[in-house]
Amino acid sequence: MARKRKGRPVHGWVILDKPAGMTSAQAVAKVRRLFDAAKAGHAGTLDPLATGVLPIALGEATKAVPYVMAERKIYRFTLCWGAATDTDDAEGLVVATSDMRPSVAAIEQVLPRFVGVIDQTPPVYAAVKVNGVRAYKRARHGEPIPLAPRQVSIERLELIEQLHPDYATFEATVGKGTYIRALARDLGRALGTVAHVTALRRLAVGRLRAEQAIPLEKLTVMGHSPTASEHLLSVETALDDIPALAVTEAEAASLRHGRPVINANEGRCQGLGEGTTIRAVNGDRLVAFAQIRDGGLRPIRVLNFD
């Protein structure tokens, strides 16, 4: 007999302001308990050292996680020049030092090298899998980790301030898969020194911004009260960048059963190309994520709010 899932069918997003010193998984577990939700996940890991926007998906919102993870992210981070660590952040052990401290002019001169589509090798302490095993697990056991460079996109990288020769604060807008710790490491190397991240805050994930986020401490005080539920946003909150397409009740029924809807565009898909992912909506209800294929809609992920 199948084991009954604990929790209620709660659906939506909690835009959490994650505190430092906690993993993303721990934050998800706490929010899940607070809402007594049967299912939960998050859209984009934040390191324990990091704070800021952690979109937590409850219930059917978990099916939208891949789309939110693909959104651009904005970070503000501070580097310490002159020391490299094995984790590329302040939680690791120092493995190299340098007396070189870059000037503001030198920093600003090198920044354009890191804007655009660039090759980046992930940190050895990363969640990326190597032969099916997370890199950080191999690193903890002292195993060699053959991480290959991969292409990432950095739209914007700005020096915000350098109030002390040892520290500099930056802001960056980056695409999926970009590691700020790796960016810090590579900035240090490009400037003839070494560096690691001492502070990291995520300011935005797509349209979800820090101004909308609620601190975990505040949410915890609210407990299971109705006030806490005010911070549960609709599933579609984070999906503005995915076009919405109205479908009939009959079309919605087909999509819910995993069947394609043929000749569904009939002018409704005007301006949307083959392979475009859309949100199929019936009235005010999100039915499914689907792709435009061969003149119709093919469901990718079906949502069930019952």
GIBEL-V689389 format. One record per pair of residues at least 24 apart in sequence whose C-alpha atoms are under 8 Angstrom apart, sorted by the first residue. I is the first residue (numbers start at 1). GAP is how many residues later the second one is. Records with the same first field share a line. If there is no record, write none. Layout:
I = GAP / GAP
This chain:
5 = 33
6 = 31 / 32
7 = 29 / 30 / 31 / 32
8 = 28 / 29 / 30
9 = 28 / 29 / 30 / 50 / 296
10 = 25 / 26 / 27 / 28 / 29 / 48 / 49
11 = 46 / 47 / 48 / 49 / 50 / 223 / 224 / 294
12 = 45 / 46 / 47 / 48 / 49 / 220 / 221 / 222 / 223
13 = 42 / 43 / 44 / 45 / 48 / 219 / 220 / 221 / 222 / 224
14 = 41 / 42 / 43 / 44 / 199 / 217 / 218 / 219
15 = 38 / 39 / 40 / 41 / 193 / 197 / 198 / 199 / 216
16 = 36 / 37 / 38 / 39 / 40 / 197 / 198 / 199 / 200
17 = 34 / 35 / 36 / 37 / 193 / 196 / 197 / 198 / 199
18 = 32 / 33 / 34 / 35 / 36 / 197 / 198
19 = 31 / 32 / 33 / 196 / 197
20 = 28 / 29 / 30 / 31
21 = 27 / 28 / 29
22 = 25 / 26 / 27
23 = 24 / 25
24 = 24 / 30
27 = 189
28 = 28
31 = 25
32 = 26
34 = 186 / 189 / 190
35 = 189 / 194
41 = 24
43 = 25 / 26
44 = 25
49 = 41 / 42 / 150 / 151
50 = 149 / 150 / 151 / 152
51 = 149 / 150 / 151
52 = 149 / 150 / 151 / 158 / 161
53 = 148 / 149 / 150 / 151 / 152 / 155 / 156 / 157 / 160
55 = 150 / 153
60 = 175 / 243 / 244 / 245
61 = 174
63 = 238 / 240
64 = 171 / 175
67 = 172
68 = 137 / 138 / 170 / 171
69 = 107 / 136
70 = 105 / 106
71 = 104 / 105 / 134 / 135
72 = 101 / 102 / 103 / 104 / 133 / 134
73 = 100 / 101 / 102 / 103 / 129 / 130 / 131 / 132 / 133
74 = 97 / 98 / 99 / 100 / 128 / 129 / 130 / 131
75 = 96 / 97 / 98 / 125 / 126 / 127 / 128 / 129
76 = 93 / 94 / 95 / 96 / 124 / 125 / 126 / 127
77 = 92 / 93 / 94 / 120 / 121 / 122 / 123 / 124
78 = 89 / 90 / 91 / 92 / 119 / 120 / 121 / 122
79 = 88 / 89 / 90 / 105 / 116 / 117 / 118 / 119 / 120
80 = 86 / 87 / 88 / 115 / 116 / 117 / 118
81 = 84 / 85 / 86 / 87 / 107 / 112 / 113 / 114 / 115
82 = 84 / 111 / 112 / 113
83 = 111 / 112 / 113
84 = 101 / 110 / 111 / 112
85 = 110 / 111
86 = 38 / 39
87 = 36 / 37 / 38 / 94
88 = 35 / 93 / 94 / 96 / 97 / 107 / 108 / 109
89 = 92 / 107 / 108 / 109
90 = 106 / 107 / 108
96 = 98
97 = 96 / 97
98 = 95 / 96
99 = 94
100 = 92 / 93
101 = 64 / 65 / 92
102 = 63 / 89 / 91
103 = 62
104 = 58
106 = 85
107 = 52 / 84
108 = 50 / 51
110 = 77 / 80 / 81
111 = 46 / 47
112 = 45
114 = 40 / 43
115 = 38 / 39 / 40 / 41 / 42
116 = 37 / 38 / 39
117 = 34 / 35 / 36 / 37
118 = 33 / 34 / 35 / 36
119 = 30 / 31 / 32 / 33
120 = 29 / 30 / 31 / 32 / 58 / 62 / 63
121 = 26 / 27 / 28 / 29 / 61
122 = 25 / 26 / 27 / 57 / 60
123 = 56 / 58 / 59
152 = 24 / 25 / 26
153 = 25
154 = 24
206 = 32
207 = 31 / 33
208 = 30
236 = 50
242 = 35 / 36 / 37
243 = 34 / 35 / 36
244 = 34 / 35 / 36 / 37
245 = 24 / 33 / 34 / 35 / 36
246 = 34 / 35 / 36 / 37
247 = 33 / 34 / 35
248 = 34
249 = 33
252 = 28 / 29 / 30 / 35
255 = 32 / 33 / 43 / 44 / 47
256 = 31 / 32 / 46 / 47 / 48
258 = 40 / 41 / 44
259 = 39 / 40
260 = 36 / 37 / 38 / 39
261 = 35 / 36 / 37
262 = 33 / 34 / 35
263 = 32 / 33 / 34
264 = 31 / 32 / 33
265 = 30 / 31 / 32
